[in-house]
Amino acid sequence: MMGDQYTIADIAIWPWVNNLVGFYGAGELVGFADFANVKRVLDAFLARPAVQRGLKIPARPVA
């Protein structure tokens, strides 16, 4: 988010932004379109192969 390197801060922030926009659909509410760099970073994270693999992990079955 803050520089050219992928850091633990990026890993911690990404799920919050991804779920705010994707899961909760609150992009319009928070003005997500006004933050071009946040969208750029979100898209870059989603393009990472490790993130793609992690998103495909199925939910734990209900016992």
KEMILO-691387 format. One record per residue: residue number from 1; chain; x, y, z of N, C-alpha, C in turn. Coordinates in nm, 4 decimals. Atoms other than C-alpha are relative to their C-alpha. Last residue first. Layout:
KEMILO-691387
node nr: NUM, kette: A, n_X: X, n_Y: Y, n_Z: Z, ca_X: X, ca_Y: Y, ca_Z: Z, c_X: X, c_Y: Y, c_Z: Z
...
***
This chain:
KEMILO-691387
node nr: 63, kette: A, n_X: 0.0092, n_Y: 0.1322, n_Z: -0.0653, ca_X: -2.0419, ca_Y: -3.0545, ca_Z: 1.1407, c_X: -0.1396, c_Y: -0.0305, c_Z: 0.0464
node nr: 62, kette: A, n_X: 0.0772, n_Y: -0.0132, n_Z: -0.1243, ca_X: -2.0479, ca_Y: -2.7696, ca_Z: 0.8886, c_X: -0.0175, c_Y: -0.1404, c_Z: 0.0589
node nr: 61, kette: A, n_X: 0.1345, n_Y: 0.0590, n_Z: -0.0009, ca_X: -1.7741, ca_Y: -2.8211, ca_Z: 0.6308, c_X: -0.0675, c_Y: 0.0184, c_Z: 0.1357
node nr: 60, kette: A, n_X: 0.0047, n_Y: 0.1192, n_Z: -0.0847, ca_X: -1.4833, ca_Y: -2.5754, ca_Z: 0.6473, c_X: -0.1419, c_Y: -0.0550, c_Z: -0.0005
node nr: 59, kette: A, n_X: 0.0407, n_Y: -0.0224, n_Z: -0.1396, ca_X: -1.4978, ca_Y: -2.3324, ca_Z: 0.3574, c_X: 0.0009, c_Y: -0.1323, c_Z: 0.0753
node nr: 58, kette: A, n_X: 0.1434, n_Y: 0.0116, n_Z: -0.0332, ca_X: -1.3119, ca_Y: -2.4177, ca_Z: 0.0394, c_X: -0.0252, c_Y: 0.0251, c_Z: 0.1487
node nr: 57, kette: A, n_X: 0.0108, n_Y: 0.0959, n_Z: -0.1091, ca_X: -0.9651, ca_Y: -2.2771, ca_Z: -0.0332, c_X: -0.1468, c_Y: -0.0087, c_Z: 0.0401
node nr: 56, kette: A, n_X: 0.0693, n_Y: 0.1207, n_Z: 0.0446, ca_X: -0.9914, ca_Y: -2.1035, ca_Z: -0.3699, c_X: -0.0106, c_Y: -0.1062, c_Z: 0.1085
node nr: 55, kette: A, n_X: 0.1425, n_Y: -0.0281, n_Z: 0.0141, ca_X: -0.9099, ca_Y: -1.7582, ca_Z: -0.2328, c_X: -0.0795, c_Y: -0.1236, c_Z: -0.0413
node nr: 54, kette: A, n_X: 0.0615, n_Y: -0.0152, n_Z: -0.1309, ca_X: -0.5730, ca_Y: -1.8817, ca_Z: -0.1110, c_X: -0.1488, c_Y: 0.0250, c_Z: -0.0068
node nr: 53, kette: A, n_X: 0.0081, n_Y: 0.1317, n_Z: -0.0631, ca_X: -0.4728, ca_Y: -2.0099, ca_Z: -0.4542, c_X: -0.0715, c_Y: 0.0095, c_Z: 0.1346
node nr: 52, kette: A, n_X: 0.0981, n_Y: 0.0794, n_Z: 0.0741, ca_X: -0.5584, ca_Y: -1.6758, ca_Z: -0.6153, c_X: -0.0173, c_Y: -0.1383, c_Z: 0.0621
node nr: 51, kette: A, n_X: 0.1310, n_Y: -0.0501, n_Z: -0.0428, ca_X: -0.3673, ca_Y: -1.4914, ca_Z: -0.3426, c_X: -0.1097, c_Y: -0.0789, c_Z: -0.0706
node nr: 50, kette: A, n_X: 0.0241, n_Y: 0.0508, n_Z: -0.1360, ca_X: -0.0603, ca_Y: -1.7090, ca_Z: -0.4043, c_X: -0.1358, c_Y: 0.0462, c_Z: 0.0527
node nr: 49, kette: A, n_X: 0.0368, n_Y: 0.1423, n_Z: -0.0006, ca_X: -0.0822, ca_Y: -1.6452, ca_Z: -0.7799, c_X: -0.0297, c_Y: -0.0545, c_Z: 0.1398
node nr: 48, kette: A, n_X: -0.1088, n_Y: 0.0834, n_Z: -0.0532, ca_X: -0.0843, ca_Y: -1.2653, ca_Z: -0.7307, c_X: -0.0441, c_Y: -0.1467, c_Z: 0.0038
node nr: 47, kette: A, n_X: -0.0746, n_Y: 0.0616, n_Z: 0.1099, ca_X: -0.3399, ca_Y: -1.0976, ca_Z: -0.9601, c_X: 0.1118, c_Y: -0.0915, c_Z: 0.0485
node nr: 46, kette: A, n_X: 0.0834, n_Y: 0.1046, n_Z: 0.0583, ca_X: -0.5802, ca_Y: -1.0283, ca_Z: -0.6725, c_X: 0.0709, c_Y: -0.0728, c_Z: -0.1138
node nr: 45, kette: A, n_X: 0.0041, n_Y: 0.1118, n_Z: -0.0947, ca_X: -0.3025, ca_Y: -0.8393, ca_Z: -0.4958, c_X: -0.0796, c_Y: -0.1155, c_Z: -0.0592
node nr: 44, kette: A, n_X: -0.1321, n_Y: 0.0640, n_Z: 0.0020, ca_X: -0.2414, ca_Y: -0.6209, ca_Z: -0.8020, c_X: 0.0036, c_Y: -0.1188, c_Z: 0.0953
node nr: 43, kette: A, n_X: -0.0102, n_Y: 0.0788, n_Z: 0.1227, ca_X: -0.6148, ca_Y: -0.5496, ca_Z: -0.8346, c_X: 0.1334, c_Y: -0.0734, c_Z: -0.0083
node nr: 42, kette: A, n_X: 0.0926, n_Y: 0.1125, n_Z: -0.0145, ca_X: -0.6327, ca_Y: -0.4389, ca_Z: -0.4708, c_X: 0.0076, c_Y: -0.0914, c_Z: -0.1223
node nr: 41, kette: A, n_X: -0.0644, n_Y: 0.0953, n_Z: -0.0898, ca_X: -0.3231, ca_Y: -0.2230, ca_Z: -0.5206, c_X: -0.0888, c_Y: -0.1233, c_Z: 0.0191
node nr: 40, kette: A, n_X: -0.1172, n_Y: 0.0539, n_Z: 0.0681, ca_X: -0.4714, ca_Y: -0.0485, ca_Z: -0.8245, c_X: 0.0672, c_Y: -0.1078, c_Z: 0.0852
node nr: 39, kette: A, n_X: 0.0495, n_Y: 0.0963, n_Z: 0.0988, ca_X: -0.8068, ca_Y: -0.0061, ca_Z: -0.6478, c_X: 0.1161, c_Y: -0.0655, c_Z: -0.0731
node nr: 38, kette: A, n_X: 0.0480, n_Y: 0.1126, n_Z: -0.0788, ca_X: -0.6298, ca_Y: 0.1574, ca_Z: -0.3525, c_X: -0.0545, c_Y: -0.1076, c_Z: -0.0938
node nr: 37, kette: A, n_X: -0.1144, n_Y: 0.0803, n_Z: -0.0417, ca_X: -0.4358, ca_Y: 0.3743, ca_Z: -0.5947, c_X: -0.0421, c_Y: -0.1190, c_Z: 0.0848
node nr: 36, kette: A, n_X: -0.0547, n_Y: 0.0768, n_Z: 0.1118, ca_X: -0.7525, ca_Y: 0.4954, ca_Z: -0.7669, c_X: 0.1167, c_Y: -0.0886, c_Z: 0.0423
node nr: 35, kette: A, n_X: -0.1326, n_Y: 0.0419, n_Z: -0.0462, ca_X: -0.9196, ca_Y: 0.6052, ca_Z: -0.4436, c_X: 0.0634, c_Y: -0.0925, c_Z: -0.1041
node nr: 34, kette: A, n_X: -0.0849, n_Y: -0.1187, n_Z: -0.0161, ca_X: -1.2229, ca_Y: 0.8070, ca_Z: -0.5548, c_X: 0.1438, c_Y: -0.0341, c_Z: 0.0378
node nr: 33, kette: A, n_X: -0.0406, n_Y: -0.0474, n_Z: 0.1325, ca_X: -1.3958, ca_Y: 0.4942, ca_Z: -0.6886, c_X: 0.0916, c_Y: 0.1221, c_Z: 0.0074
node nr: 32, kette: A, n_X: -0.1137, n_Y: 0.0782, n_Z: 0.0484, ca_X: -1.4020, ca_Y: 0.3533, ca_Z: -0.3338, c_X: 0.0522, c_Y: 0.0498, c_Z: -0.1339
node nr: 31, kette: A, n_X: -0.0642, n_Y: -0.0750, n_Z: 0.1073, ca_X: -1.6306, ca_Y: 0.6331, ca_Z: -0.2155, c_X: 0.1218, c_Y: -0.0694, c_Z: -0.0578
node nr: 30, kette: A, n_X: -0.1263, n_Y: -0.0581, n_Z: -0.0479, ca_X: -1.7111, ca_Y: 0.4682, ca_Z: 0.1180, c_X: 0.0742, c_Y: 0.0778, c_Z: -0.1074
node nr: 29, kette: A, n_X: 0.0191, n_Y: -0.0652, n_Z: -0.1293, ca_X: -2.0793, ca_Y: 0.4030, ca_Z: 0.0418, c_X: 0.1271, c_Y: 0.0703, c_Z: 0.0483
node nr: 28, kette: A, n_X: 0.0646, n_Y: -0.1299, n_Z: 0.0252, ca_X: -2.0106, ca_Y: 0.3268, ca_Z: -0.3239, c_X: -0.0149, c_Y: 0.0790, c_Z: 0.1300
node nr: 27, kette: A, n_X: -0.0883, n_Y: -0.0876, n_Z: 0.0767, ca_X: -1.7631, ca_Y: 0.0522, ca_Z: -0.2383, c_X: -0.0575, c_Y: 0.1385, c_Z: -0.0229
node nr: 26, kette: A, n_X: 0.0048, n_Y: -0.1355, n_Z: -0.0552, ca_X: -1.9855, ca_Y: -0.0976, ca_Z: 0.0324, c_X: 0.0898, c_Y: 0.0980, c_Z: -0.0745
node nr: 25, kette: A, n_X: 0.0517, n_Y: -0.0884, n_Z: 0.1038, ca_X: -2.0664, ca_Y: -0.4223, ca_Z: -0.1481, c_X: -0.0085, c_Y: 0.1448, c_Z: 0.0426
node nr: 24, kette: A, n_X: 0.1035, n_Y: -0.0879, n_Z: -0.0551, ca_X: -2.0204, ca_Y: -0.6234, ca_Z: 0.1725, c_X: -0.0597, c_Y: 0.0956, c_Z: -0.1025
node nr: 23, kette: A, n_X: 0.0980, n_Y: 0.0744, n_Z: -0.0790, ca_X: -1.8354, ca_Y: -0.9143, ca_Z: 0.0128, c_X: -0.1153, c_Y: 0.0889, c_Z: 0.0469
node nr: 22, kette: A, n_X: 0.0543, n_Y: 0.1191, n_Z: 0.0635, ca_X: -1.6499, ca_Y: -0.7364, ca_Z: -0.2672, c_X: -0.1126, c_Y: -0.0659, c_Z: 0.0771
node nr: 21, kette: A, n_X: 0.0492, n_Y: -0.0257, n_Z: 0.1348, ca_X: -1.5861, ca_Y: -0.3780, ca_Z: -0.1562, c_X: -0.0717, c_Y: -0.1216, c_Z: -0.0575
node nr: 20, kette: A, n_X: 0.0825, n_Y: -0.1206, n_Z: -0.0036, ca_X: -1.5511, ca_Y: -0.4142, ca_Z: 0.2191, c_X: -0.0652, c_Y: 0.0239, c_Z: -0.1359
node nr: 19, kette: A, n_X: 0.1322, n_Y: 0.0353, n_Z: -0.0513, ca_X: -1.4284, ca_Y: -0.7716, ca_Z: 0.1779, c_X: -0.0933, c_Y: 0.1199, c_Z: 0.0067
node nr: 18, kette: A, n_X: 0.0643, n_Y: 0.0950, n_Z: 0.0902, ca_X: -1.1373, ca_Y: -0.6756, ca_Z: -0.0480, c_X: -0.1408, c_Y: -0.0351, c_Z: 0.0467
node nr: 17, kette: A, n_X: 0.0469, n_Y: -0.0739, n_Z: 0.1177, ca_X: -1.0523, ca_Y: -0.3701, ca_Z: 0.1602, c_X: -0.0755, c_Y: -0.0930, c_Z: -0.0944
node nr: 16, kette: A, n_X: 0.0995, n_Y: -0.0994, n_Z: -0.0438, ca_X: -1.0341, ca_Y: -0.5634, ca_Z: 0.4865, c_X: -0.0588, c_Y: 0.0721, c_Z: -0.1202
node nr: 15, kette: A, n_X: 0.1311, n_Y: 0.0645, n_Z: -0.0230, ca_X: -0.8629, ca_Y: -0.8630, ca_Z: 0.3261, c_X: -0.1089, c_Y: 0.0982, c_Z: 0.0422
node nr: 14, kette: A, n_X: 0.0707, n_Y: 0.0478, n_Z: 0.1181, ca_X: -0.5884, ca_Y: -0.6393, ca_Z: 0.1774, c_X: -0.1344, c_Y: -0.0671, c_Z: 0.0297
node nr: 13, kette: A, n_X: 0.1007, n_Y: -0.0956, n_Z: 0.0478, ca_X: -0.4907, ca_Y: -0.4523, ca_Z: 0.4920, c_X: -0.0869, c_Y: -0.0578, c_Z: -0.1104
node nr: 12, kette: A, n_X: 0.1008, n_Y: -0.0255, n_Z: -0.1036, ca_X: -0.3065, ca_Y: -0.7334, ca_Z: 0.6752, c_X: -0.1139, c_Y: 0.0887, c_Z: -0.0505
node nr: 11, kette: A, n_X: 0.0709, n_Y: 0.1253, n_Z: -0.0245, ca_X: -0.1158, ca_Y: -0.8657, ca_Z: 0.3717, c_X: -0.1120, c_Y: 0.0204, c_Z: 0.1015
node nr: 10, kette: A, n_X: 0.0835, n_Y: 0.0252, n_Z: 0.1171, ca_X: -0.0223, ca_Y: -0.5123, ca_Z: 0.2724, c_X: -0.0860, c_Y: -0.1247, c_Z: 0.0209
node nr: 9, kette: A, n_X: 0.1091, n_Y: -0.0987, n_Z: -0.0057, ca_X: 0.1028, ca_Y: -0.4403, ca_Z: 0.6241, c_X: -0.0958, c_Y: -0.0197, c_Z: -0.1176
node nr: 8, kette: A, n_X: 0.1007, n_Y: 0.0552, n_Z: -0.0905, ca_X: 0.3035, ca_Y: -0.7655, ca_Z: 0.6144, c_X: -0.1178, c_Y: 0.0974, c_Z: 0.0145
node nr: 7, kette: A, n_X: -0.0351, n_Y: 0.0124, n_Z: -0.1413, ca_X: 0.4891, ca_Y: -0.6210, ca_Z: 0.3177, c_X: -0.1131, c_Y: -0.0640, c_Z: 0.0804
node nr: 6, kette: A, n_X: 0.1148, n_Y: 0.0705, n_Z: -0.0576, ca_X: 0.4927, ca_Y: -0.6339, ca_Z: -0.0628, c_X: 0.0350, c_Y: -0.0313, c_Z: 0.1448
node nr: 5, kette: A, n_X: -0.0182, n_Y: 0.1356, n_Z: -0.0493, ca_X: 0.7542, ca_Y: -0.3824, ca_Z: -0.1721, c_X: -0.1282, c_Y: -0.0521, c_Z: 0.0639
node nr: 4, kette: A, n_X: -0.0170, n_Y: 0.0954, n_Z: 0.1082, ca_X: 0.7031, ca_Y: -0.0809, ca_Z: -0.3972, c_X: 0.0101, c_Y: -0.1443, c_Z: 0.0470
node nr: 3, kette: A, n_X: -0.1234, n_Y: -0.0035, n_Z: 0.0761, ca_X: 0.5632, ca_Y: 0.1458, ca_Z: -0.1312, c_X: 0.0029, c_Y: -0.1069, c_Z: -0.1076
node nr: 2, kette: A, n_X: -0.0779, n_Y: -0.1223, n_Z: -0.0185, ca_X: 0.2743, ca_Y: 0.2434, ca_Z: 0.0900, c_X: 0.1256, c_Y: 0.0073, c_Z: -0.0858
node nr: 1, kette: A, n_X: 0.0826, n_Y: -0.1208, n_Z: 0.0000, ca_X: 0.0000, ca_Y: 0.0000, ca_Z: 0.0000, c_X: 0.0862, c_Y: 0.1261, c_Z: 0.0000
***
